[in-house]
Protein backbone atom coordinates (compact mmCIF):
# COMPACT_ATOMS: atom_id res chain seq x y z
CA UNK A 1 0.00 0.00 0.00
CA UNK A 2 1.34 3.39 -0.95
CA UNK A 3 1.14 5.96 1.82
CA UNK A 4 0.89 9.59 0.79
CA UNK A 5 1.36 12.73 2.88
CA UNK A 6 -2.31 12.90 3.84
CA UNK A 7 -2.15 9.29 5.08
CA UNK A 8 0.98 10.16 7.04
CA UNK A 9 -0.83 13.01 8.79
CA UNK A 10 -3.89 10.85 9.56
CA UNK A 11 -1.75 7.99 10.89
CA UNK A 12 0.33 10.30 13.07
CA UNK A 13 -2.87 11.91 14.41
CA UNK A 14 -4.04 8.41 15.34
CA UNK A 15 -0.81 7.81 17.26
CA UNK A 16 0.86 5.61 14.66
CA UNK A 17 4.51 6.54 14.11
CA UNK A 18 4.81 6.92 10.34
CA UNK A 19 7.71 7.76 8.05
CA UNK A 20 7.19 8.90 4.49
CA UNK A 21 10.04 8.19 2.09
CA UNK A 22 10.24 10.85 -0.60
CA UNK A 23 12.74 11.49 -3.34
CA UNK A 24 14.74 14.71 -3.48
CA UNK A 25 12.42 16.07 -6.19
CA UNK A 26 9.32 15.69 -4.01
CA UNK A 27 10.62 16.23 -0.46
CA UNK A 28 9.87 19.96 -0.33
CA UNK A 29 6.34 19.39 -1.62
CA UNK A 30 5.80 16.62 0.94
CA UNK A 31 6.95 18.94 3.73
CA UNK A 32 4.70 21.75 2.49
CA UNK A 33 1.64 19.49 2.30
CA UNK A 34 2.33 18.01 5.74
CA UNK A 35 2.70 21.48 7.24
CA UNK A 36 -0.49 22.66 5.55
CA UNK A 37 -2.25 19.61 7.01
CA UNK A 38 -1.04 20.55 10.49
CA UNK A 39 2.06 18.38 10.80
CA UNK A 40 5.07 20.65 10.21
CA UNK A 41 7.43 18.14 11.87
CA UNK A 42 6.38 15.20 9.69
CA UNK A 43 8.84 12.32 9.62
CA UNK A 44 10.12 12.39 6.06
CA UNK A 45 13.17 10.45 4.93
CA UNK A 46 14.63 11.64 1.65
CA UNK A 47 16.33 9.49 -0.98
CA UNK A 48 17.90 10.48 -4.28
CA UNK A 49 15.61 10.99 -7.26
CA UNK A 50 14.60 9.17 -9.40
CA UNK A 51 13.53 5.72 -8.32
CA UNK A 52 11.73 4.88 -11.54
CA UNK A 53 13.76 3.95 -14.57
CA UNK A 54 16.80 2.79 -12.62
CA UNK A 55 17.95 -0.74 -11.96
CA UNK A 56 16.88 -2.82 -9.00
CA UNK A 57 20.40 -2.76 -7.54
CA UNK A 58 20.34 1.06 -7.51
CA UNK A 59 16.94 1.13 -5.80
CA UNK A 60 18.16 -1.36 -3.18
CA UNK A 61 21.31 0.71 -2.57
CA UNK A 62 19.23 3.85 -2.01
CA UNK A 63 16.91 1.97 0.32
CA UNK A 64 19.84 0.59 2.31
CA UNK A 65 21.26 4.11 2.72
CA UNK A 66 17.89 5.28 4.06
CA UNK A 67 17.36 2.52 6.64
CA UNK A 68 19.13 4.25 9.52
CA UNK A 69 17.22 7.47 8.88
CA UNK A 70 13.86 5.68 8.72
CA UNK A 71 14.60 3.78 11.93
CA UNK A 72 15.72 6.94 13.71
CA UNK A 73 12.60 8.78 12.60
CA UNK A 74 10.14 6.01 13.45
CA UNK A 75 11.63 5.56 16.91
CA UNK A 76 11.48 9.31 17.47
CA UNK A 77 15.23 9.56 17.81
CA UNK A 78 15.08 12.75 15.78
CA UNK A 79 18.17 14.18 17.45
CA UNK A 80 20.10 11.50 15.56
CA UNK A 81 18.85 12.84 12.24
CA UNK A 82 19.91 16.00 10.50
CA UNK A 83 19.30 17.53 7.10
CA UNK A 84 22.22 18.22 4.82
CA UNK A 85 22.46 21.51 2.94
CA UNK A 86 20.56 19.98 0.02
CA UNK A 87 17.75 18.76 2.30
CA UNK A 88 18.69 15.09 2.44
CA UNK A 89 18.08 13.56 5.87
CA UNK A 90 21.02 11.56 7.18
CA UNK A 91 21.58 9.64 10.40
CA UNK A 92 24.60 10.70 12.43
Phi, psi and omega per residue, in radians:
X1 nan 2.277 3.105
X2 -1.482 2.266 3.113
X3 -1.822 2.211 3.082
X4 -1.783 -3.109 -3.065
X5 -1.073 -0.692 3.140
X6 -1.116 -0.686 3.060
X7 -1.095 -0.748 3.115
X8 -0.968 -0.832 -3.117
X9 -1.110 -0.785 3.134
X10 -1.108 -0.741 3.134
X11 -1.136 -0.774 3.115
X12 -1.085 -0.703 3.118
X13 -1.106 -0.489 3.117
X14 -1.511 0.024 3.103
X15 1.562 0.218 3.140
X16 -1.721 2.002 3.108
X17 -1.085 2.156 -3.030
X18 -2.360 2.374 3.081
X19 -2.077 2.242 3.040
X20 -1.681 2.311 3.039
X21 -1.780 2.095 -3.130
X22 -2.164 2.664 3.053
X23 -1.473 2.877 -3.100
X24 -0.980 -0.537 -3.132
X25 -1.277 -0.360 -3.059
X26 -2.062 -0.019 -3.081
X27 -1.104 -0.780 -3.128
X28 -1.100 -0.738 3.107
X29 -1.105 -0.743 3.118
X30 -1.057 -0.734 3.117
X31 -1.143 -0.708 3.126
X32 -1.113 -0.783 -3.140
X33 -1.132 -0.765 3.130
X34 -1.066 -0.769 3.131
X35 -1.114 -0.731 3.120
X36 -1.124 -0.509 3.112
X37 -1.524 0.102 3.060
X38 1.655 0.208 -3.139
X39 -2.218 1.274 -3.083
X40 -1.161 -0.368 3.140
X41 -1.807 0.624 3.140
X42 -0.977 2.534 3.115
X43 -1.457 1.802 -3.107
X44 -2.207 2.065 3.048
X45 -1.672 2.404 -3.056
X46 -2.006 2.300 3.076
X47 -2.098 2.816 3.140
X48 -1.080 2.532 3.066
X49 -1.693 2.543 -0.007
X50 -1.669 2.959 2.972
X51 -1.819 -0.541 3.099
X52 -1.389 2.544 3.081
X53 1.408 0.134 3.068
X54 -2.024 2.864 -3.085
X55 -1.249 2.769 -3.132
X56 -1.008 -0.695 -3.133
X57 -1.075 -0.654 3.119
X58 -1.206 -0.694 3.094
X59 -1.103 -0.785 3.135
X60 -1.086 -0.720 3.132
X61 -1.094 -0.720 3.113
X62 -1.157 -0.707 3.112
X63 -1.114 -0.745 3.135
X64 -1.096 -0.653 3.110
X65 -1.196 -0.423 -3.098
X66 -1.566 -0.221 -3.036
X67 -0.978 -0.852 -3.101
X68 -1.083 -0.661 3.113
X69 -1.157 -0.825 3.140
X70 -1.040 -0.806 3.136
X71 -1.098 -0.732 3.117
X72 -1.104 -0.732 -3.136
X73 -1.186 -0.779 -3.068
X74 -1.224 -0.441 3.111
X75 -1.669 0.192 3.090
X76 1.117 0.329 3.081
X77 -1.461 0.961 -3.022
X78 -1.163 -0.339 3.090
X79 -1.186 -0.325 3.129
X80 -1.533 0.042 -3.096
X81 -2.113 2.403 3.089
X82 -2.417 2.773 3.082
X83 -1.751 2.353 3.065
X84 -1.330 3.044 -3.121
X85 -1.004 -0.539 -3.139
X86 -1.609 0.186 3.031
X87 1.538 0.096 -3.135
X88 -1.480 2.208 3.136
X89 -1.366 2.336 3.121
X90 -2.345 2.564 3.088
X91 -1.554 2.356 3.112
X92 -1.558 nan nan
